[in-house]
Structures are given as C-alpha cells and as structure tokens.
Amino acid sequence: MEGGTKELLERIAVAVEALAVDPEVEINAGPPVCPSCHAFDPRVELAFQEGGTGPMSQIIVNGKCAICEKQFYIVIESYSVHNKLEMAGQELIEREKAGWFQK
C-alpha cells in the first residue's frame, strides 16, 4: 500500500472513531409518532408555551395529538433553522415533494 493511501486510511479511521463517541451520533431519533395511539405524523395542537429560557438544544415542546387527544412532549433531535418564515415554508414544500410526509 502506498504511503499516501495508508495515511489517508489512518485519518479516516481516527475520524470514524471520533464520531463513534460523539453524543450526537448516539441519539436514537425516531419517526414522528404519537406515543399514545401510535399514529404516524398526526396533526398536533401545540399548547401555549409558558416563559422559560435556555439553550435551543434543550427545548421541550408540549403538544396534543388530534387523533387520541392525549398530551405528549416533543424533544427536538435535529435543527433546520432559517432567517425567514418563507425559507422554512419552502423547506417543507421541498420535503413534501420528496415524499417525506404521510399522504
């Protein structure tokens, strides 16, 4: 094996090992399912979010399933952040076109 190839493989191994201990990688992200009735991507009514401040990564959203009407809490696992509402809306349109949402 050439010296350059071996060095590259060693760098890749170090990077993969670093990712393996990264807490972000260990999060078990699940699909958008109601924890009570198990409906996939149900309509959700959001409760008025009272006060509180803190890191964005620690926000908990209080919601209620429109199907079973049970309350639940959402912990956001990933962030897609936009400067304008229109940009966020465009992302949702693109996701829908790509088949991300239940029909």
Secondary structure by P-SEA (a helix, b strand, c coil): ccaaaaaaaaaaaaaaaaaaacccccccccccccccccccccbbbbccccccccccccbbbbbbbccccccbbbbbccccccccaaaaaaaaaaaaaaccccc
